[in-house]
Amino acid sequence: MVLRVFIAGLMYGLTTGIVTIISFFMVVFRQDKRSLHDSMAATYVKLVDPTKVDSSKLI
Protein backbone atom coordinates (compact mmCIF):
# COMPACT_ATOMS: atom_id res chain seq x y z
CA MET A 1 0.00 0.00 0.00
CA VAL A 2 2.76 2.45 0.93
CA LEU A 3 4.73 1.53 -2.18
CA ARG A 4 1.70 2.17 -4.40
CA VAL A 5 1.16 5.61 -2.86
CA PHE A 6 4.86 6.40 -3.18
CA ILE A 7 5.03 5.34 -6.84
CA ALA A 8 1.84 7.27 -7.68
CA GLY A 9 3.18 10.40 -5.98
CA LEU A 10 6.52 10.04 -7.72
CA MET A 11 4.90 9.68 -11.15
CA TYR A 12 2.60 12.65 -10.49
CA GLY A 13 5.56 14.77 -9.41
CA LEU A 14 7.65 13.79 -12.42
CA THR A 15 4.94 14.49 -14.99
CA THR A 16 3.94 17.77 -13.37
CA GLY A 17 7.58 18.80 -13.13
CA ILE A 18 8.28 17.98 -16.77
CA VAL A 19 5.23 19.93 -17.96
CA THR A 20 6.22 22.90 -15.77
CA ILE A 21 9.77 22.91 -17.12
CA ILE A 22 8.56 22.68 -20.73
CA SER A 23 6.13 25.57 -20.16
CA PHE A 24 8.86 27.66 -18.54
CA PHE A 25 11.24 27.17 -21.45
CA MET A 26 8.48 27.92 -23.95
CA VAL A 27 7.79 31.27 -22.27
CA VAL A 28 11.46 32.15 -22.00
CA PHE A 29 12.57 31.22 -25.51
CA ARG A 30 9.53 31.76 -27.73
CA GLN A 31 9.19 35.17 -29.29
CA ASP A 32 5.42 35.30 -28.76
CA LYS A 33 5.78 34.17 -25.07
CA ARG A 34 3.11 31.46 -25.42
CA SER A 35 3.21 28.70 -22.85
CA LEU A 36 2.03 25.12 -23.23
CA HIS A 37 -1.49 25.86 -22.02
CA ASP A 38 -1.68 28.91 -24.34
CA SER A 39 -0.73 26.73 -27.30
CA MET A 40 -3.25 24.05 -26.37
CA ALA A 41 -6.08 26.57 -25.87
CA ALA A 42 -5.13 28.63 -28.95
CA THR A 43 -4.82 31.80 -26.87
CA TYR A 44 -2.09 34.42 -26.96
CA VAL A 45 -0.44 36.99 -24.73
CA LYS A 46 -1.09 40.62 -25.57
CA LEU A 47 0.85 43.40 -23.89
CA VAL A 48 -1.20 46.55 -23.40
CA ASP A 49 -0.34 49.84 -21.74
CA PRO A 50 -2.76 49.96 -18.76
CA THR A 51 -3.01 53.74 -18.90
CA LYS A 52 -4.50 53.56 -22.41
CA VAL A 53 -7.21 50.98 -21.72
CA ASP A 54 -10.82 52.12 -21.71
CA SER A 55 -12.14 50.44 -18.56
CA SER A 56 -15.76 50.70 -19.74
CA LYS A 57 -15.01 48.13 -22.47
CA LEU A 58 -13.67 45.54 -20.05
CA ILE A 59 -15.94 42.57 -19.32
N, CA, C and O atoms as a Maestro MAE file, in Angstrom:
{
 s_m_m2io_version
 :::
 2.0.0
}

f_m_ct {
 s_m_title
 :::
 protein
 m_atom[236] {
  # First column is atom index #
  i_m_mmod_type
  r_m_x_coord
  r_m_y_coord
  r_m_z_coord
  i_m_residue_number
  s_m_chain_name
  s_m_pdb_residue_name
  s_m_pdb_atom_name
  i_m_atomic_number
  :::
  1 25 0.830 -1.191 0.000 1 A "MET " " N  " 7
  2 3 0.000 0.000 0.000 1 A "MET " " CA " 6
  3 2 0.878 1.260 0.000 1 A "MET " " C  " 6
  4 15 0.635 2.189 -0.770 1 A "MET " " O  " 8
  5 25 1.877 1.284 0.849 2 A "VAL " " N  " 7
  6 3 2.764 2.447 0.927 2 A "VAL " " CA " 6
  7 2 3.548 2.597 -0.372 2 A "VAL " " C  " 6
  8 15 3.750 3.710 -0.857 2 A "VAL " " O  " 8
  9 25 3.983 1.486 -0.926 3 A "LEU " " N  " 7
  10 3 4.733 1.528 -2.178 3 A "LEU " " CA " 6
  11 2 3.867 2.076 -3.322 3 A "LEU " " C  " 6
  12 15 4.349 2.847 -4.152 3 A "LEU " " O  " 8
  13 25 2.604 1.682 -3.360 4 A "ARG " " N  " 7
  14 3 1.698 2.167 -4.396 4 A "ARG " " CA " 6
  15 2 1.494 3.676 -4.285 4 A "ARG " " C  " 6
  16 15 1.491 4.379 -5.296 4 A "ARG " " O  " 8
  17 25 1.325 4.171 -3.070 5 A "VAL " " N  " 7
  18 3 1.158 5.611 -2.858 5 A "VAL " " CA " 6
  19 2 2.446 6.347 -3.218 5 A "VAL " " C  " 6
  20 15 2.404 7.423 -3.815 5 A "VAL " " O  " 8
  21 25 3.573 5.775 -2.861 6 A "PHE " " N  " 7
  22 3 4.862 6.395 -3.176 6 A "PHE " " CA " 6
  23 2 5.087 6.467 -4.686 6 A "PHE " " C  " 6
  24 15 5.487 7.510 -5.202 6 A "PHE " " O  " 8
  25 25 4.836 5.388 -5.381 7 A "ILE " " N  " 7
  26 3 5.027 5.343 -6.837 7 A "ILE " " CA " 6
  27 2 4.075 6.321 -7.526 7 A "ILE " " C  " 6
  28 15 4.476 7.036 -8.444 7 A "ILE " " O  " 8
  29 25 2.821 6.352 -7.088 8 A "ALA " " N  " 7
  30 3 1.844 7.268 -7.682 8 A "ALA " " CA " 6
  31 2 2.265 8.723 -7.460 8 A "ALA " " C  " 6
  32 15 2.181 9.539 -8.378 8 A "ALA " " O  " 8
  33 25 2.710 9.042 -6.268 9 A "GLY " " N  " 7
  34 3 3.175 10.404 -5.976 9 A "GLY " " CA " 6
  35 2 4.411 10.766 -6.770 9 A "GLY " " C  " 6
  36 15 4.548 11.899 -7.232 9 A "GLY " " O  " 8
  37 25 5.309 9.815 -6.932 10 A "LEU " " N  " 7
  38 3 6.523 10.040 -7.720 10 A "LEU " " CA " 6
  39 2 6.180 10.297 -9.188 10 A "LEU " " C  " 6
  40 15 6.723 11.218 -9.799 10 A "LEU " " O  " 8
  41 25 5.295 9.501 -9.746 11 A "MET " " N  " 7
  42 3 4.899 9.682 -11.146 11 A "MET " " CA " 6
  43 2 4.167 11.003 -11.342 11 A "MET " " C  " 6
  44 15 4.390 11.689 -12.339 11 A "MET " " O  " 8
  45 25 3.306 11.365 -10.412 12 A "TYR " " N  " 7
  46 3 2.600 12.650 -10.487 12 A "TYR " " CA " 6
  47 2 3.597 13.803 -10.441 12 A "TYR " " C  " 6
  48 15 3.493 14.750 -11.221 12 A "TYR " " O  " 8
  49 25 4.554 13.723 -9.536 13 A "GLY " " N  " 7
  50 3 5.562 14.774 -9.411 13 A "GLY " " CA " 6
  51 2 6.436 14.895 -10.643 13 A "GLY " " C  " 6
  52 15 6.759 16.003 -11.072 13 A "GLY " " O  " 8
  53 25 6.819 13.767 -11.215 14 A "LEU " " N  " 7
  54 3 7.648 13.788 -12.424 14 A "LEU " " CA " 6
  55 2 6.911 14.391 -13.606 14 A "LEU " " C  " 6
  56 15 7.457 15.247 -14.302 14 A "LEU " " O  " 8
  57 25 5.685 13.961 -13.844 15 A "THR " " N  " 7
  58 3 4.944 14.486 -14.994 15 A "THR " " CA " 6
  59 2 4.609 15.960 -14.815 15 A "THR " " C  " 6
  60 15 4.702 16.731 -15.769 15 A "THR " " O  " 8
  61 25 4.225 16.360 -13.619 16 A "THR " " N  " 7
  62 3 3.940 17.774 -13.368 16 A "THR " " CA " 6
  63 2 5.204 18.598 -13.507 16 A "THR " " C  " 6
  64 15 5.166 19.698 -14.058 16 A "THR " " O  " 8
  65 25 6.310 18.093 -13.021 17 A "GLY " " N  " 7
  66 3 7.581 18.797 -13.127 17 A "GLY " " CA " 6
  67 2 8.033 18.965 -14.561 17 A "GLY " " C  " 6
  68 15 8.514 20.031 -14.946 17 A "GLY " " O  " 8
  69 25 7.881 17.909 -15.361 18 A "ILE " " N  " 7
  70 3 8.281 17.977 -16.769 18 A "ILE " " CA " 6
  71 2 7.432 18.994 -17.516 18 A "ILE " " C  " 6
  72 15 7.961 19.792 -18.289 18 A "ILE " " O  " 8
  73 25 6.127 18.975 -17.296 19 A "VAL " " N  " 7
  74 3 5.233 19.933 -17.959 19 A "VAL " " CA " 6
  75 2 5.564 21.361 -17.529 19 A "VAL " " C  " 6
  76 15 5.549 22.271 -18.358 19 A "VAL " " O  " 8
  77 25 5.859 21.568 -16.260 20 A "THR " " N  " 7
  78 3 6.217 22.898 -15.775 20 A "THR " " CA " 6
  79 2 7.509 23.386 -16.404 20 A "THR " " C  " 6
  80 15 7.606 24.549 -16.796 20 A "THR " " O  " 8
  81 25 8.494 22.521 -16.505 21 A "ILE " " N  " 7
  82 3 9.771 22.907 -17.116 21 A "ILE " " CA " 6
  83 2 9.594 23.219 -18.602 21 A "ILE " " C  " 6
  84 15 10.170 24.186 -19.101 21 A "ILE " " O  " 8
  85 25 8.811 22.419 -19.309 22 A "ILE " " N  " 7
  86 3 8.558 22.682 -20.728 22 A "ILE " " CA " 6
  87 2 7.851 24.026 -20.897 22 A "ILE " " C  " 6
  88 15 8.220 24.812 -21.769 22 A "ILE " " O  " 8
  89 25 6.852 24.293 -20.079 23 A "SER " " N  " 7
  90 3 6.131 25.569 -20.161 23 A "SER " " CA " 6
  91 2 7.054 26.738 -19.871 23 A "SER " " C  " 6
  92 15 6.980 27.769 -20.541 23 A "SER " " O  " 8
  93 25 7.921 26.591 -18.883 24 A "PHE " " N  " 7
  94 3 8.859 27.659 -18.543 24 A "PHE " " CA " 6
  95 2 9.775 27.976 -19.719 24 A "PHE " " C  " 6
  96 15 9.962 29.140 -20.072 24 A "PHE " " O  " 8
  97 25 10.342 26.937 -20.321 25 A "PHE " " N  " 7
  98 3 11.236 27.168 -21.449 25 A "PHE " " CA " 6
  99 2 10.505 27.727 -22.668 25 A "PHE " " C  " 6
  100 15 11.080 28.497 -23.437 25 A "PHE " " O  " 8
  101 25 9.254 27.349 -22.846 26 A "MET " " N  " 7
  102 3 8.485 27.922 -23.952 26 A "MET " " CA " 6
  103 2 8.283 29.418 -23.756 26 A "MET " " C  " 6
  104 15 8.398 30.184 -24.713 26 A "MET " " O  " 8
  105 25 7.987 29.842 -22.543 27 A "VAL " " N  " 7
  106 3 7.787 31.267 -22.271 27 A "VAL " " CA " 6
  107 2 9.097 32.032 -22.418 27 A "VAL " " C  " 6
  108 15 9.111 33.140 -22.954 27 A "VAL " " O  " 8
  109 25 10.178 31.460 -21.954 28 A "VAL " " N  " 7
  110 3 11.464 32.155 -21.999 28 A "VAL " " CA " 6
  111 2 11.990 32.285 -23.422 28 A "VAL " " C  " 6
  112 15 12.480 33.350 -23.795 28 A "VAL " " O  " 8
  113 25 11.902 31.230 -24.223 29 A "PHE " " N  " 7
  114 3 12.574 31.218 -25.508 29 A "PHE " " CA " 6
  115 2 11.687 31.522 -26.720 29 A "PHE " " C  " 6
  116 15 12.208 31.834 -27.791 29 A "PHE " " O  " 8
  117 25 10.389 31.441 -26.578 30 A "ARG " " N  " 7
  118 3 9.530 31.762 -27.726 30 A "ARG " " CA " 6
  119 2 9.386 33.267 -27.852 30 A "ARG " " C  " 6
  120 15 9.343 33.981 -26.850 30 A "ARG " " O  " 8
  121 25 9.313 33.737 -29.063 31 A "GLN " " N  " 7
  122 3 9.195 35.172 -29.295 31 A "GLN " " CA " 6
  123 2 7.805 35.687 -28.903 31 A "GLN " " C  " 6
  124 15 7.673 36.819 -28.439 31 A "GLN " " O  " 8
  125 25 6.776 34.866 -29.087 32 A "ASP " " N  " 7
  126 3 5.419 35.300 -28.757 32 A "ASP " " CA " 6
  127 2 5.034 35.004 -27.304 32 A "ASP " " C  " 6
  128 15 3.909 35.299 -26.900 32 A "ASP " " O  " 8
  129 25 5.944 34.427 -26.511 33 A "LYS " " N  " 7
  130 3 5.776 34.166 -25.070 33 A "LYS " " CA " 6
  131 2 4.579 33.273 -24.750 33 A "LYS " " C  " 6
  132 15 3.982 33.397 -23.680 33 A "LYS " " O  " 8
  133 25 4.227 32.382 -25.663 34 A "ARG " " N  " 7
  134 3 3.113 31.465 -25.423 34 A "ARG " " CA " 6
  135 2 3.602 30.239 -24.675 34 A "ARG " " C  " 6
  136 15 4.621 29.647 -25.031 34 A "ARG " " O  " 8
  137 25 2.881 29.868 -23.651 35 A "SER " " N  " 7
  138 3 3.205 28.697 -22.855 35 A "SER " " CA " 6
  139 2 2.479 27.478 -23.418 35 A "SER " " C  " 6
  140 15 1.779 27.571 -24.427 35 A "SER " " O  " 8
  141 25 2.651 26.352 -22.766 36 A "LEU " " N  " 7
  142 3 2.034 25.118 -23.232 36 A "LEU " " CA " 6
  143 2 0.511 25.223 -23.193 36 A "LEU " " C  " 6
  144 15 -0.162 24.821 -24.142 36 A "LEU " " O  " 8
  145 25 -0.033 25.757 -22.109 37 A "HIS " " N  " 7
  146 3 -1.490 25.864 -22.019 37 A "HIS " " CA " 6
  147 2 -2.032 26.901 -23.004 37 A "HIS " " C  " 6
  148 15 -3.159 26.758 -23.479 37 A "HIS " " O  " 8
  149 25 -1.254 27.943 -23.322 38 A "ASP " " N  " 7
  150 3 -1.677 28.906 -24.344 38 A "ASP " " CA " 6
  151 2 -1.733 28.245 -25.715 38 A "ASP " " C  " 6
  152 15 -2.663 28.487 -26.485 38 A "ASP " " O  " 8
  153 25 -0.756 27.425 -26.018 39 A "SER " " N  " 7
  154 3 -0.733 26.732 -27.303 39 A "SER " " CA " 6
  155 2 -1.885 25.740 -27.422 39 A "SER " " C  " 6
  156 15 -2.498 25.618 -28.483 39 A "SER " " O  " 8
  157 25 -2.176 25.040 -26.346 40 A "MET " " N  " 7
  158 3 -3.252 24.053 -26.374 40 A "MET " " CA " 6
  159 2 -4.620 24.716 -26.482 40 A "MET " " C  " 6
  160 15 -5.518 24.177 -27.128 40 A "MET " " O  " 8
  161 25 -4.789 25.877 -25.858 41 A "ALA " " N  " 7
  162 3 -6.082 26.566 -25.869 41 A "ALA " " CA " 6
  163 2 -6.211 27.560 -27.016 41 A "ALA " " C  " 6
  164 15 -7.254 28.193 -27.179 41 A "ALA " " O  " 8
  165 25 -5.154 27.695 -27.808 42 A "ALA " " N  " 7
  166 3 -5.135 28.628 -28.953 42 A "ALA " " CA " 6
  167 2 -5.360 30.067 -28.492 42 A "ALA " " C  " 6
  168 15 -6.061 30.834 -29.153 42 A "ALA " " O  " 8
  169 25 -4.767 30.425 -27.364 43 A "THR " " N  " 7
  170 3 -4.819 31.802 -26.873 43 A "THR " " CA " 6
  171 2 -3.453 32.442 -27.065 43 A "THR " " C  " 6
  172 15 -2.496 31.765 -27.439 43 A "THR " " O  " 8
  173 25 -3.357 33.728 -26.814 44 A "TYR " " N  " 7
  174 3 -2.088 34.419 -26.956 44 A "TYR " " CA " 6
  175 2 -1.958 35.492 -25.889 44 A "TYR " " C  " 6
  176 15 -2.939 35.890 -25.261 44 A "TYR " " O  " 8
  177 25 -0.739 35.948 -25.699 45 A "VAL " " N  " 7
  178 3 -0.438 36.988 -24.727 45 A "VAL " " CA " 6
  179 2 -0.387 38.316 -25.467 45 A "VAL " " C  " 6
  180 15 0.269 38.433 -26.503 45 A "VAL " " O  " 8
  181 25 -1.074 39.303 -24.939 46 A "LYS " " N  " 7
  182 3 -1.088 40.616 -25.566 46 A "LYS " " CA " 6
  183 2 -0.680 41.644 -24.518 46 A "LYS " " C  " 6
  184 15 -1.321 41.769 -23.474 46 A "LYS " " O  " 8
  185 25 0.389 42.374 -24.806 47 A "LEU " " N  " 7
  186 3 0.851 43.402 -23.887 47 A "LEU " " CA " 6
  187 2 0.156 44.722 -24.219 47 A "LEU " " C  " 6
  188 15 0.176 45.180 -25.361 47 A "LEU " " O  " 8
  189 25 -0.454 45.316 -23.209 48 A "VAL " " N  " 7
  190 3 -1.204 46.553 -23.395 48 A "VAL " " CA " 6
  191 2 -0.776 47.532 -22.318 48 A "VAL " " C  " 6
  192 15 -0.575 47.156 -21.163 48 A "VAL " " O  " 8
  193 25 -0.639 48.790 -22.708 49 A "ASP " " N  " 7
  194 3 -0.342 49.839 -21.739 49 A "ASP " " CA " 6
  195 2 -1.595 50.088 -20.894 49 A "ASP " " C  " 6
  196 15 -2.615 50.508 -21.441 49 A "ASP " " O  " 8
  197 25 -1.553 49.841 -19.574 50 A "PRO " " N  " 7
  198 3 -2.759 49.959 -18.762 50 A "PRO " " CA " 6
  199 2 -3.317 51.379 -18.676 50 A "PRO " " C  " 6
  200 15 -4.491 51.565 -18.355 50 A "PRO " " O  " 8
  201 25 -2.496 52.366 -18.956 51 A "THR " " N  " 7
  202 3 -3.013 53.741 -18.900 51 A "THR " " CA " 6
  203 2 -3.852 54.094 -20.123 51 A "THR " " C  " 6
  204 15 -4.573 55.091 -20.117 51 A "THR " " O  " 8
  205 25 -3.758 53.270 -21.184 52 A "LYS " " N  " 7
  206 3 -4.495 53.556 -22.412 52 A "LYS " " CA " 6
  207 2 -5.683 52.644 -22.626 52 A "LYS " " C  " 6
  208 15 -6.236 52.604 -23.725 52 A "LYS " " O  " 8
  209 25 -6.090 51.907 -21.601 53 A "VAL " " N  " 7
  210 3 -7.211 50.981 -21.716 53 A "VAL " " CA " 6
  211 2 -8.486 51.671 -21.268 53 A "VAL " " C  " 6
  212 15 -8.532 52.277 -20.198 53 A "VAL " " O  " 8
  213 25 -9.512 51.576 -22.086 54 A "ASP " " N  " 7
  214 3 -10.824 52.122 -21.710 54 A "ASP " " CA " 6
  215 2 -11.509 51.098 -20.804 54 A "ASP " " C  " 6
  216 15 -11.921 50.036 -21.272 54 A "ASP " " O  " 8
  217 25 -11.633 51.408 -19.525 55 A "SER " " N  " 7
  218 3 -12.139 50.445 -18.556 55 A "SER " " CA " 6
  219 2 -13.620 50.148 -18.765 55 A "SER " " C  " 6
  220 15 -14.108 49.142 -18.251 55 A "SER " " O  " 8
  221 25 -14.352 50.979 -19.497 56 A "SER " " N  " 7
  222 3 -15.755 50.701 -19.742 56 A "SER " " CA " 6
  223 2 -15.937 49.551 -20.717 56 A "SER " " C  " 6
  224 15 -17.015 48.959 -20.765 56 A "SER " " O  " 8
  225 25 -14.909 49.215 -21.502 57 A "LYS " " N  " 7
  226 3 -15.015 48.133 -22.471 57 A "LYS " " CA " 6
  227 2 -14.521 46.806 -21.916 57 A "LYS " " C  " 6
  228 15 -14.537 45.800 -22.627 57 A "LYS " " O  " 8
  229 25 -14.087 46.782 -20.676 58 A "LEU " " N  " 7
  230 3 -13.666 45.537 -20.051 58 A "LEU " " CA " 6
  231 2 -14.899 44.764 -19.613 58 A "LEU " " C  " 6
  232 15 -15.887 45.367 -19.194 58 A "LEU " " O  " 8
  233 25 -14.862 43.502 -19.699 59 A "ILE " " N  " 7
  234 3 -15.936 42.569 -19.322 59 A "ILE " " CA " 6
  235 2 -17.111 42.678 -20.206 59 A "ILE " " C  " 6
  236 15 -18.094 41.961 -20.019 59 A "ILE " " O  " 8
  :::
 }
 m_bond[235] {
  # First column is bond index #
  i_m_from
  i_m_to
  i_m_order
  :::
  1 1 2 1
  2 2 3 1
  3 3 4 2
  4 3 5 1
  5 5 6 1
  6 6 7 1
  7 7 8 2
  8 7 9 1
  9 9 10 1
  10 10 11 1
  11 11 12 2
  12 11 13 1
  13 13 14 1
  14 14 15 1
  15 15 16 2
  16 15 17 1
  17 17 18 1
  18 18 19 1
  19 19 20 2
  20 19 21 1
  21 21 22 1
  22 22 23 1
  23 23 24 2
  24 23 25 1
  25 25 26 1
  26 26 27 1
  27 27 28 2
  28 27 29 1
  29 29 30 1
  30 30 31 1
  31 31 32 2
  32 31 33 1
  33 33 34 1
  34 34 35 1
  35 35 36 2
  36 35 37 1
  37 37 38 1
  38 38 39 1
  39 39 40 2
  40 39 41 1
  41 41 42 1
  42 42 43 1
  43 43 44 2
  44 43 45 1
  45 45 46 1
  46 46 47 1
  47 47 48 2
  48 47 49 1
  49 49 50 1
  50 50 51 1
  51 51 52 2
  52 51 53 1
  53 53 54 1
  54 54 55 1
  55 55 56 2
  56 55 57 1
  57 57 58 1
  58 58 59 1
  59 59 60 2
  60 59 61 1
  61 61 62 1
  62 62 63 1
  63 63 64 2
  64 63 65 1
  65 65 66 1
  66 66 67 1
  67 67 68 2
  68 67 69 1
  69 69 70 1
  70 70 71 1
  71 71 72 2
  72 71 73 1
  73 73 74 1
  74 74 75 1
  75 75 76 2
  76 75 77 1
  77 77 78 1
  78 78 79 1
  79 79 80 2
  80 79 81 1
  81 81 82 1
  82 82 83 1
  83 83 84 2
  84 83 85 1
  85 85 86 1
  86 86 87 1
  87 87 88 2
  88 87 89 1
  89 89 90 1
  90 90 91 1
  91 91 92 2
  92 91 93 1
  93 93 94 1
  94 94 95 1
  95 95 96 2
  96 95 97 1
  97 97 98 1
  98 98 99 1
  99 99 100 2
  100 99 101 1
  101 101 102 1
  102 102 103 1
  103 103 104 2
  104 103 105 1
  105 105 106 1
  106 106 107 1
  107 107 108 2
  108 107 109 1
  109 109 110 1
  110 110 111 1
  111 111 112 2
  112 111 113 1
  113 113 114 1
  114 114 115 1
  115 115 116 2
  116 115 117 1
  117 117 118 1
  118 118 119 1
  119 119 120 2
  120 119 121 1
  121 121 122 1
  122 122 123 1
  123 123 124 2
  124 123 125 1
  125 125 126 1
  126 126 127 1
  127 127 128 2
  128 127 129 1
  129 129 130 1
  130 130 131 1
  131 131 132 2
  132 131 133 1
  133 133 134 1
  134 134 135 1
  135 135 136 2
  136 135 137 1
  137 137 138 1
  138 138 139 1
  139 139 140 2
  140 139 141 1
  141 141 142 1
  142 142 143 1
  143 143 144 2
  144 143 145 1
  145 145 146 1
  146 146 147 1
  147 147 148 2
  148 147 149 1
  149 149 150 1
  150 150 151 1
  151 151 152 2
  152 151 153 1
  153 153 154 1
  154 154 155 1
  155 155 156 2
  156 155 157 1
  157 157 158 1
  158 158 159 1
  159 159 160 2
  160 159 161 1
  161 161 162 1
  162 162 163 1
  163 163 164 2
  164 163 165 1
  165 165 166 1
  166 166 167 1
  167 167 168 2
  168 167 169 1
  169 169 170 1
  170 170 171 1
  171 171 172 2
  172 171 173 1
  173 173 174 1
  174 174 175 1
  175 175 176 2
  176 175 177 1
  177 177 178 1
  178 178 179 1
  179 179 180 2
  180 179 181 1
  181 181 182 1
  182 182 183 1
  183 183 184 2
  184 183 185 1
  185 185 186 1
  186 186 187 1
  187 187 188 2
  188 187 189 1
  189 189 190 1
  190 190 191 1
  191 191 192 2
  192 191 193 1
  193 193 194 1
  194 194 195 1
  195 195 196 2
  196 195 197 1
  197 197 198 1
  198 198 199 1
  199 199 200 2
  200 199 201 1
  201 201 202 1
  202 202 203 1
  203 203 204 2
  204 203 205 1
  205 205 206 1
  206 206 207 1
  207 207 208 2
  208 207 209 1
  209 209 210 1
  210 210 211 1
  211 211 212 2
  212 211 213 1
  213 213 214 1
  214 214 215 1
  215 215 216 2
  216 215 217 1
  217 217 218 1
  218 218 219 1
  219 219 220 2
  220 219 221 1
  221 221 222 1
  222 222 223 1
  223 223 224 2
  224 223 225 1
  225 225 226 1
  226 226 227 1
  227 227 228 2
  228 227 229 1
  229 229 230 1
  230 230 231 1
  231 231 232 2
  232 231 233 1
  233 233 234 1
  234 234 235 1
  235 235 236 2
  :::
 }
}
